């Protein structure tokens, strides 16, 4: 009777918003939140959340909205087929096909209820340090996918979360009108909140990359590949929770260039190769020192601090390296060629990490 008098049931039926119900001390009822599970104008049910021993989290209404969106899809599946699991598996398979480009994007989008001409943002997530046991690792990803699905549905309507290539991907249909500010900023904040939540709830190191925006759904596989490559590169800086493909693009370009050079042994800078060989023969470290000097853009003070040597010592060793190689450090092509060759020759077996000295 109280809920009817407060208009709670009516508000739940008429909107998709979270309706707060204040604490009722005389009835022994704590503060509650309720949202309707609706398919268009057809009410399918409600979800209630009541405070326990502590207040609800600040973002509880947003998460509740995401849960209601997921529940609506499952209840509709159950209504049509009598077994929600049957359609859910199909939905997951179709989403995976959309992400990987295995089938026609327009047909899949129509089946999933998404506009094939709509743009979509793709966010790639990796759970680092999963247990070696396959079953436990799969269980960890499944738990993370569930958490991520609620967050994605709360952030964007019709969001999809897909597991592919050992990683999780959120496909977020772009809103019709972007805000005047940088559209990446809200997505960065969302990804940061998601990573923090996943790290806390799964106890696993998690990183995310904003892979970019697909102008139409058929472009999603290309954006997904960018996210996959960027996550591999981001692994070298585990303390960074979230990055964008735009920010990592220069490093990815260098890595791809090194891959091309590694496959073309004739494309070499012989003088630099000779310097690396000289270091190995005499136990010196001139090649690495020269690379760090070039990375510092010739800033002797910065490079010396990284090497923990006196600037004069660094100047002497750079002159020694130049004398051995004949490098012209005033020539930009010499500097670029030397930097690429040094990265290639000094790389460890895991060149994706070793070719990029940490700052």
Residue pairs with C-beta under 8 A, 6 or more apart in sequence:
2 24
2 27
3 9
3 21
6 21
8 19
8 21
8 34
11 17
11 19
12 19
12 34
12 35
12 36
12 43
12 46
13 36
13 38
13 43
15 36
16 35
16 36
16 38
16 65
16 68
17 35
17 65
18 33
18 34
18 35
18 61
18 64
18 65
19 33
19 34
19 35
20 31
20 32
20 33
20 61
21 29
21 31
21 32
21 33
21 34
22 31
23 29
23 30
23 31
23 51
29 50
30 50
30 51
30 52
31 50
31 51
31 55
31 56
32 48
32 49
32 50
32 51
33 48
33 49
33 56
33 60
33 61
33 64
34 46
34 47
34 48
34 49
35 46
35 47
35 64
35 65
35 67
35 68
36 43
36 45
36 46
36 68
37 43
37 44
37 45
37 46
37 47
37 68
37 71
37 72
37 75
38 44
38 68
38 72
39 72
39 75
39 76
44 71
44 72
44 75
44 76
44 79
45 71
45 75
47 64
47 67
47 68
47 71
49 56
49 60
49 64
57 63
59 193
62 154
63 150
63 151
63 154
65 153
65 154
66 149
66 150
66 151
66 152
66 153
66 154
66 155
67 150
67 153
67 154
69 153
69 154
69 157
70 149
70 150
70 153
73 91
74 84
74 88
75 84
77 84
77 86
77 87
77 88
77 91
78 84
78 87
80 87
81 87
91 112
92 162
94 108
94 111
94 112
95 112
95 160
95 161
95 162
95 171
96 102
96 162
96 163
96 164
97 103
97 108
98 105
98 108
98 109
98 112
98 160
98 162
98 171
98 217
98 220
99 162
99 164
99 169
99 171
99 220
99 221
99 224
100 164
100 221
100 224
101 218
101 220
101 221
105 116
105 216
105 217
105 218
105 220
106 116
106 217
106 218
108 217
109 115
109 116
109 118
109 217
110 116
112 158
112 160
113 158
114 158
114 173
114 217
115 173
116 216
116 217
116 218
117 216
117 217
118 173
118 174
118 216
118 217
119 173
119 174
119 213
119 214
119 215
119 216
120 171
120 172
120 173
120 174
120 213
120 214
120 217
120 220
121 171
121 172
121 174
121 187
121 210
121 212
121 213
121 214
122 169
122 170
122 171
122 172
122 210
122 211
122 212
122 213
122 214
122 220
122 223
122 224
122 227
123 169
123 170
123 172
123 187
123 191
123 194
123 208
123 209
123 210
123 211
123 227
124 167
124 168
124 169
124 208
124 209
124 211
124 224
124 227
124 228
124 230
124 231
125 144
125 148
125 167
125 168
125 169
125 170
125 194
125 195
125 198
125 206
125 207
125 208
126 166
126 167
126 168
126 206
126 207
126 208
126 231
126 234
126 235
127 140
127 141
127 144
127 168
127 198
127 202
127 204
127 205
127 206
128 204
128 205
128 206
128 207
128 235
128 238
129 204
129 205
130 136
130 137
130 140
130 141
130 204
131 137
131 140
140 202
140 204
141 163
141 166
141 168
143 201
143 202
144 168
144 198
144 202
144 204
144 206
145 161
145 163
145 168
147 194
147 197
147 198
147 201
147 202
148 161
148 168
148 170
148 194
148 198
149 159
149 161
151 190
151 193
151 194
151 197
152 159
152 160
152 161
152 170
152 172
153 159
155 172
155 190
156 172
156 173
156 174
156 175
157 173
158 173
159 170
159 171
159 172
159 173
160 170
160 171
161 168
161 169
161 170
161 171
162 168
162 169
162 171
163 169
164 224
165 228
167 227
167 228
167 231
169 211
169 224
169 227
171 220
172 187
174 213
179 186
184 210
184 244
184 246
187 210
188 210
188 242
188 244
191 208
191 210
191 242
192 241
192 242
194 208
195 206
195 207
195 208
195 241
195 242
196 241
198 204
198 206
199 205
199 206
199 241
205 238
206 241
207 231
207 234
207 235
207 238
207 240
207 241
207 242
207 243
208 241
208 242
208 243
209 227
209 230
209 231
209 234
209 242
209 243
209 244
209 245
209 248
210 242
210 243
210 244
210 245
210 246
211 223
211 224
211 226
211 227
211 230
211 245
212 223
212 226
212 227
212 244
212 245
212 246
213 223
214 220
214 222
214 223
226 245
227 245
229 252
230 243
230 245
230 248
230 252
232 352
233 248
233 251
233 252
233 255
233 352
233 356
234 240
234 243
234 248
235 352
235 353
236 352
236 353
236 356
236 358
237 358
245 252
251 356
254 340
254 343
254 355
254 356
255 351
255 352
255 355
255 356
257 340
258 340
258 343
258 344
258 347
258 351
258 355
261 267
261 268
261 340
261 341
261 344
262 344
262 351
268 341
269 337
269 338
269 340
269 341
271 324
271 325
271 326
271 327
272 287
272 325
272 327
272 337
272 338
272 341
272 342
272 345
273 341
273 345
274 324
274 325
275 286
275 287
275 290
275 321
275 324
275 325
276 287
276 342
276 345
276 346
278 284
278 286
278 324
279 285
279 286
279 287
279 288
286 317
286 320
286 321
286 324
287 321
287 342
287 345
287 346
288 342
288 346
289 303
289 307
289 314
289 317
289 318
289 321
290 318
290 321
290 338
290 342
291 339
291 342
291 343
291 346
291 357
292 303
292 306
292 307
292 357
293 300
293 303
293 314
293 318
294 335
294 338
294 339
294 342
295 303
295 339
295 357
296 302
296 303
296 306
298 329
300 311
300 314
300 315
301 311
303 314
304 310
304 311
304 313
304 314
307 314
318 329
321 327
322 329
325 338
327 334
327 338
328 334
329 335
343 355
343 356
344 351
344 355
346 354
346 355
347 354
347 355
348 354
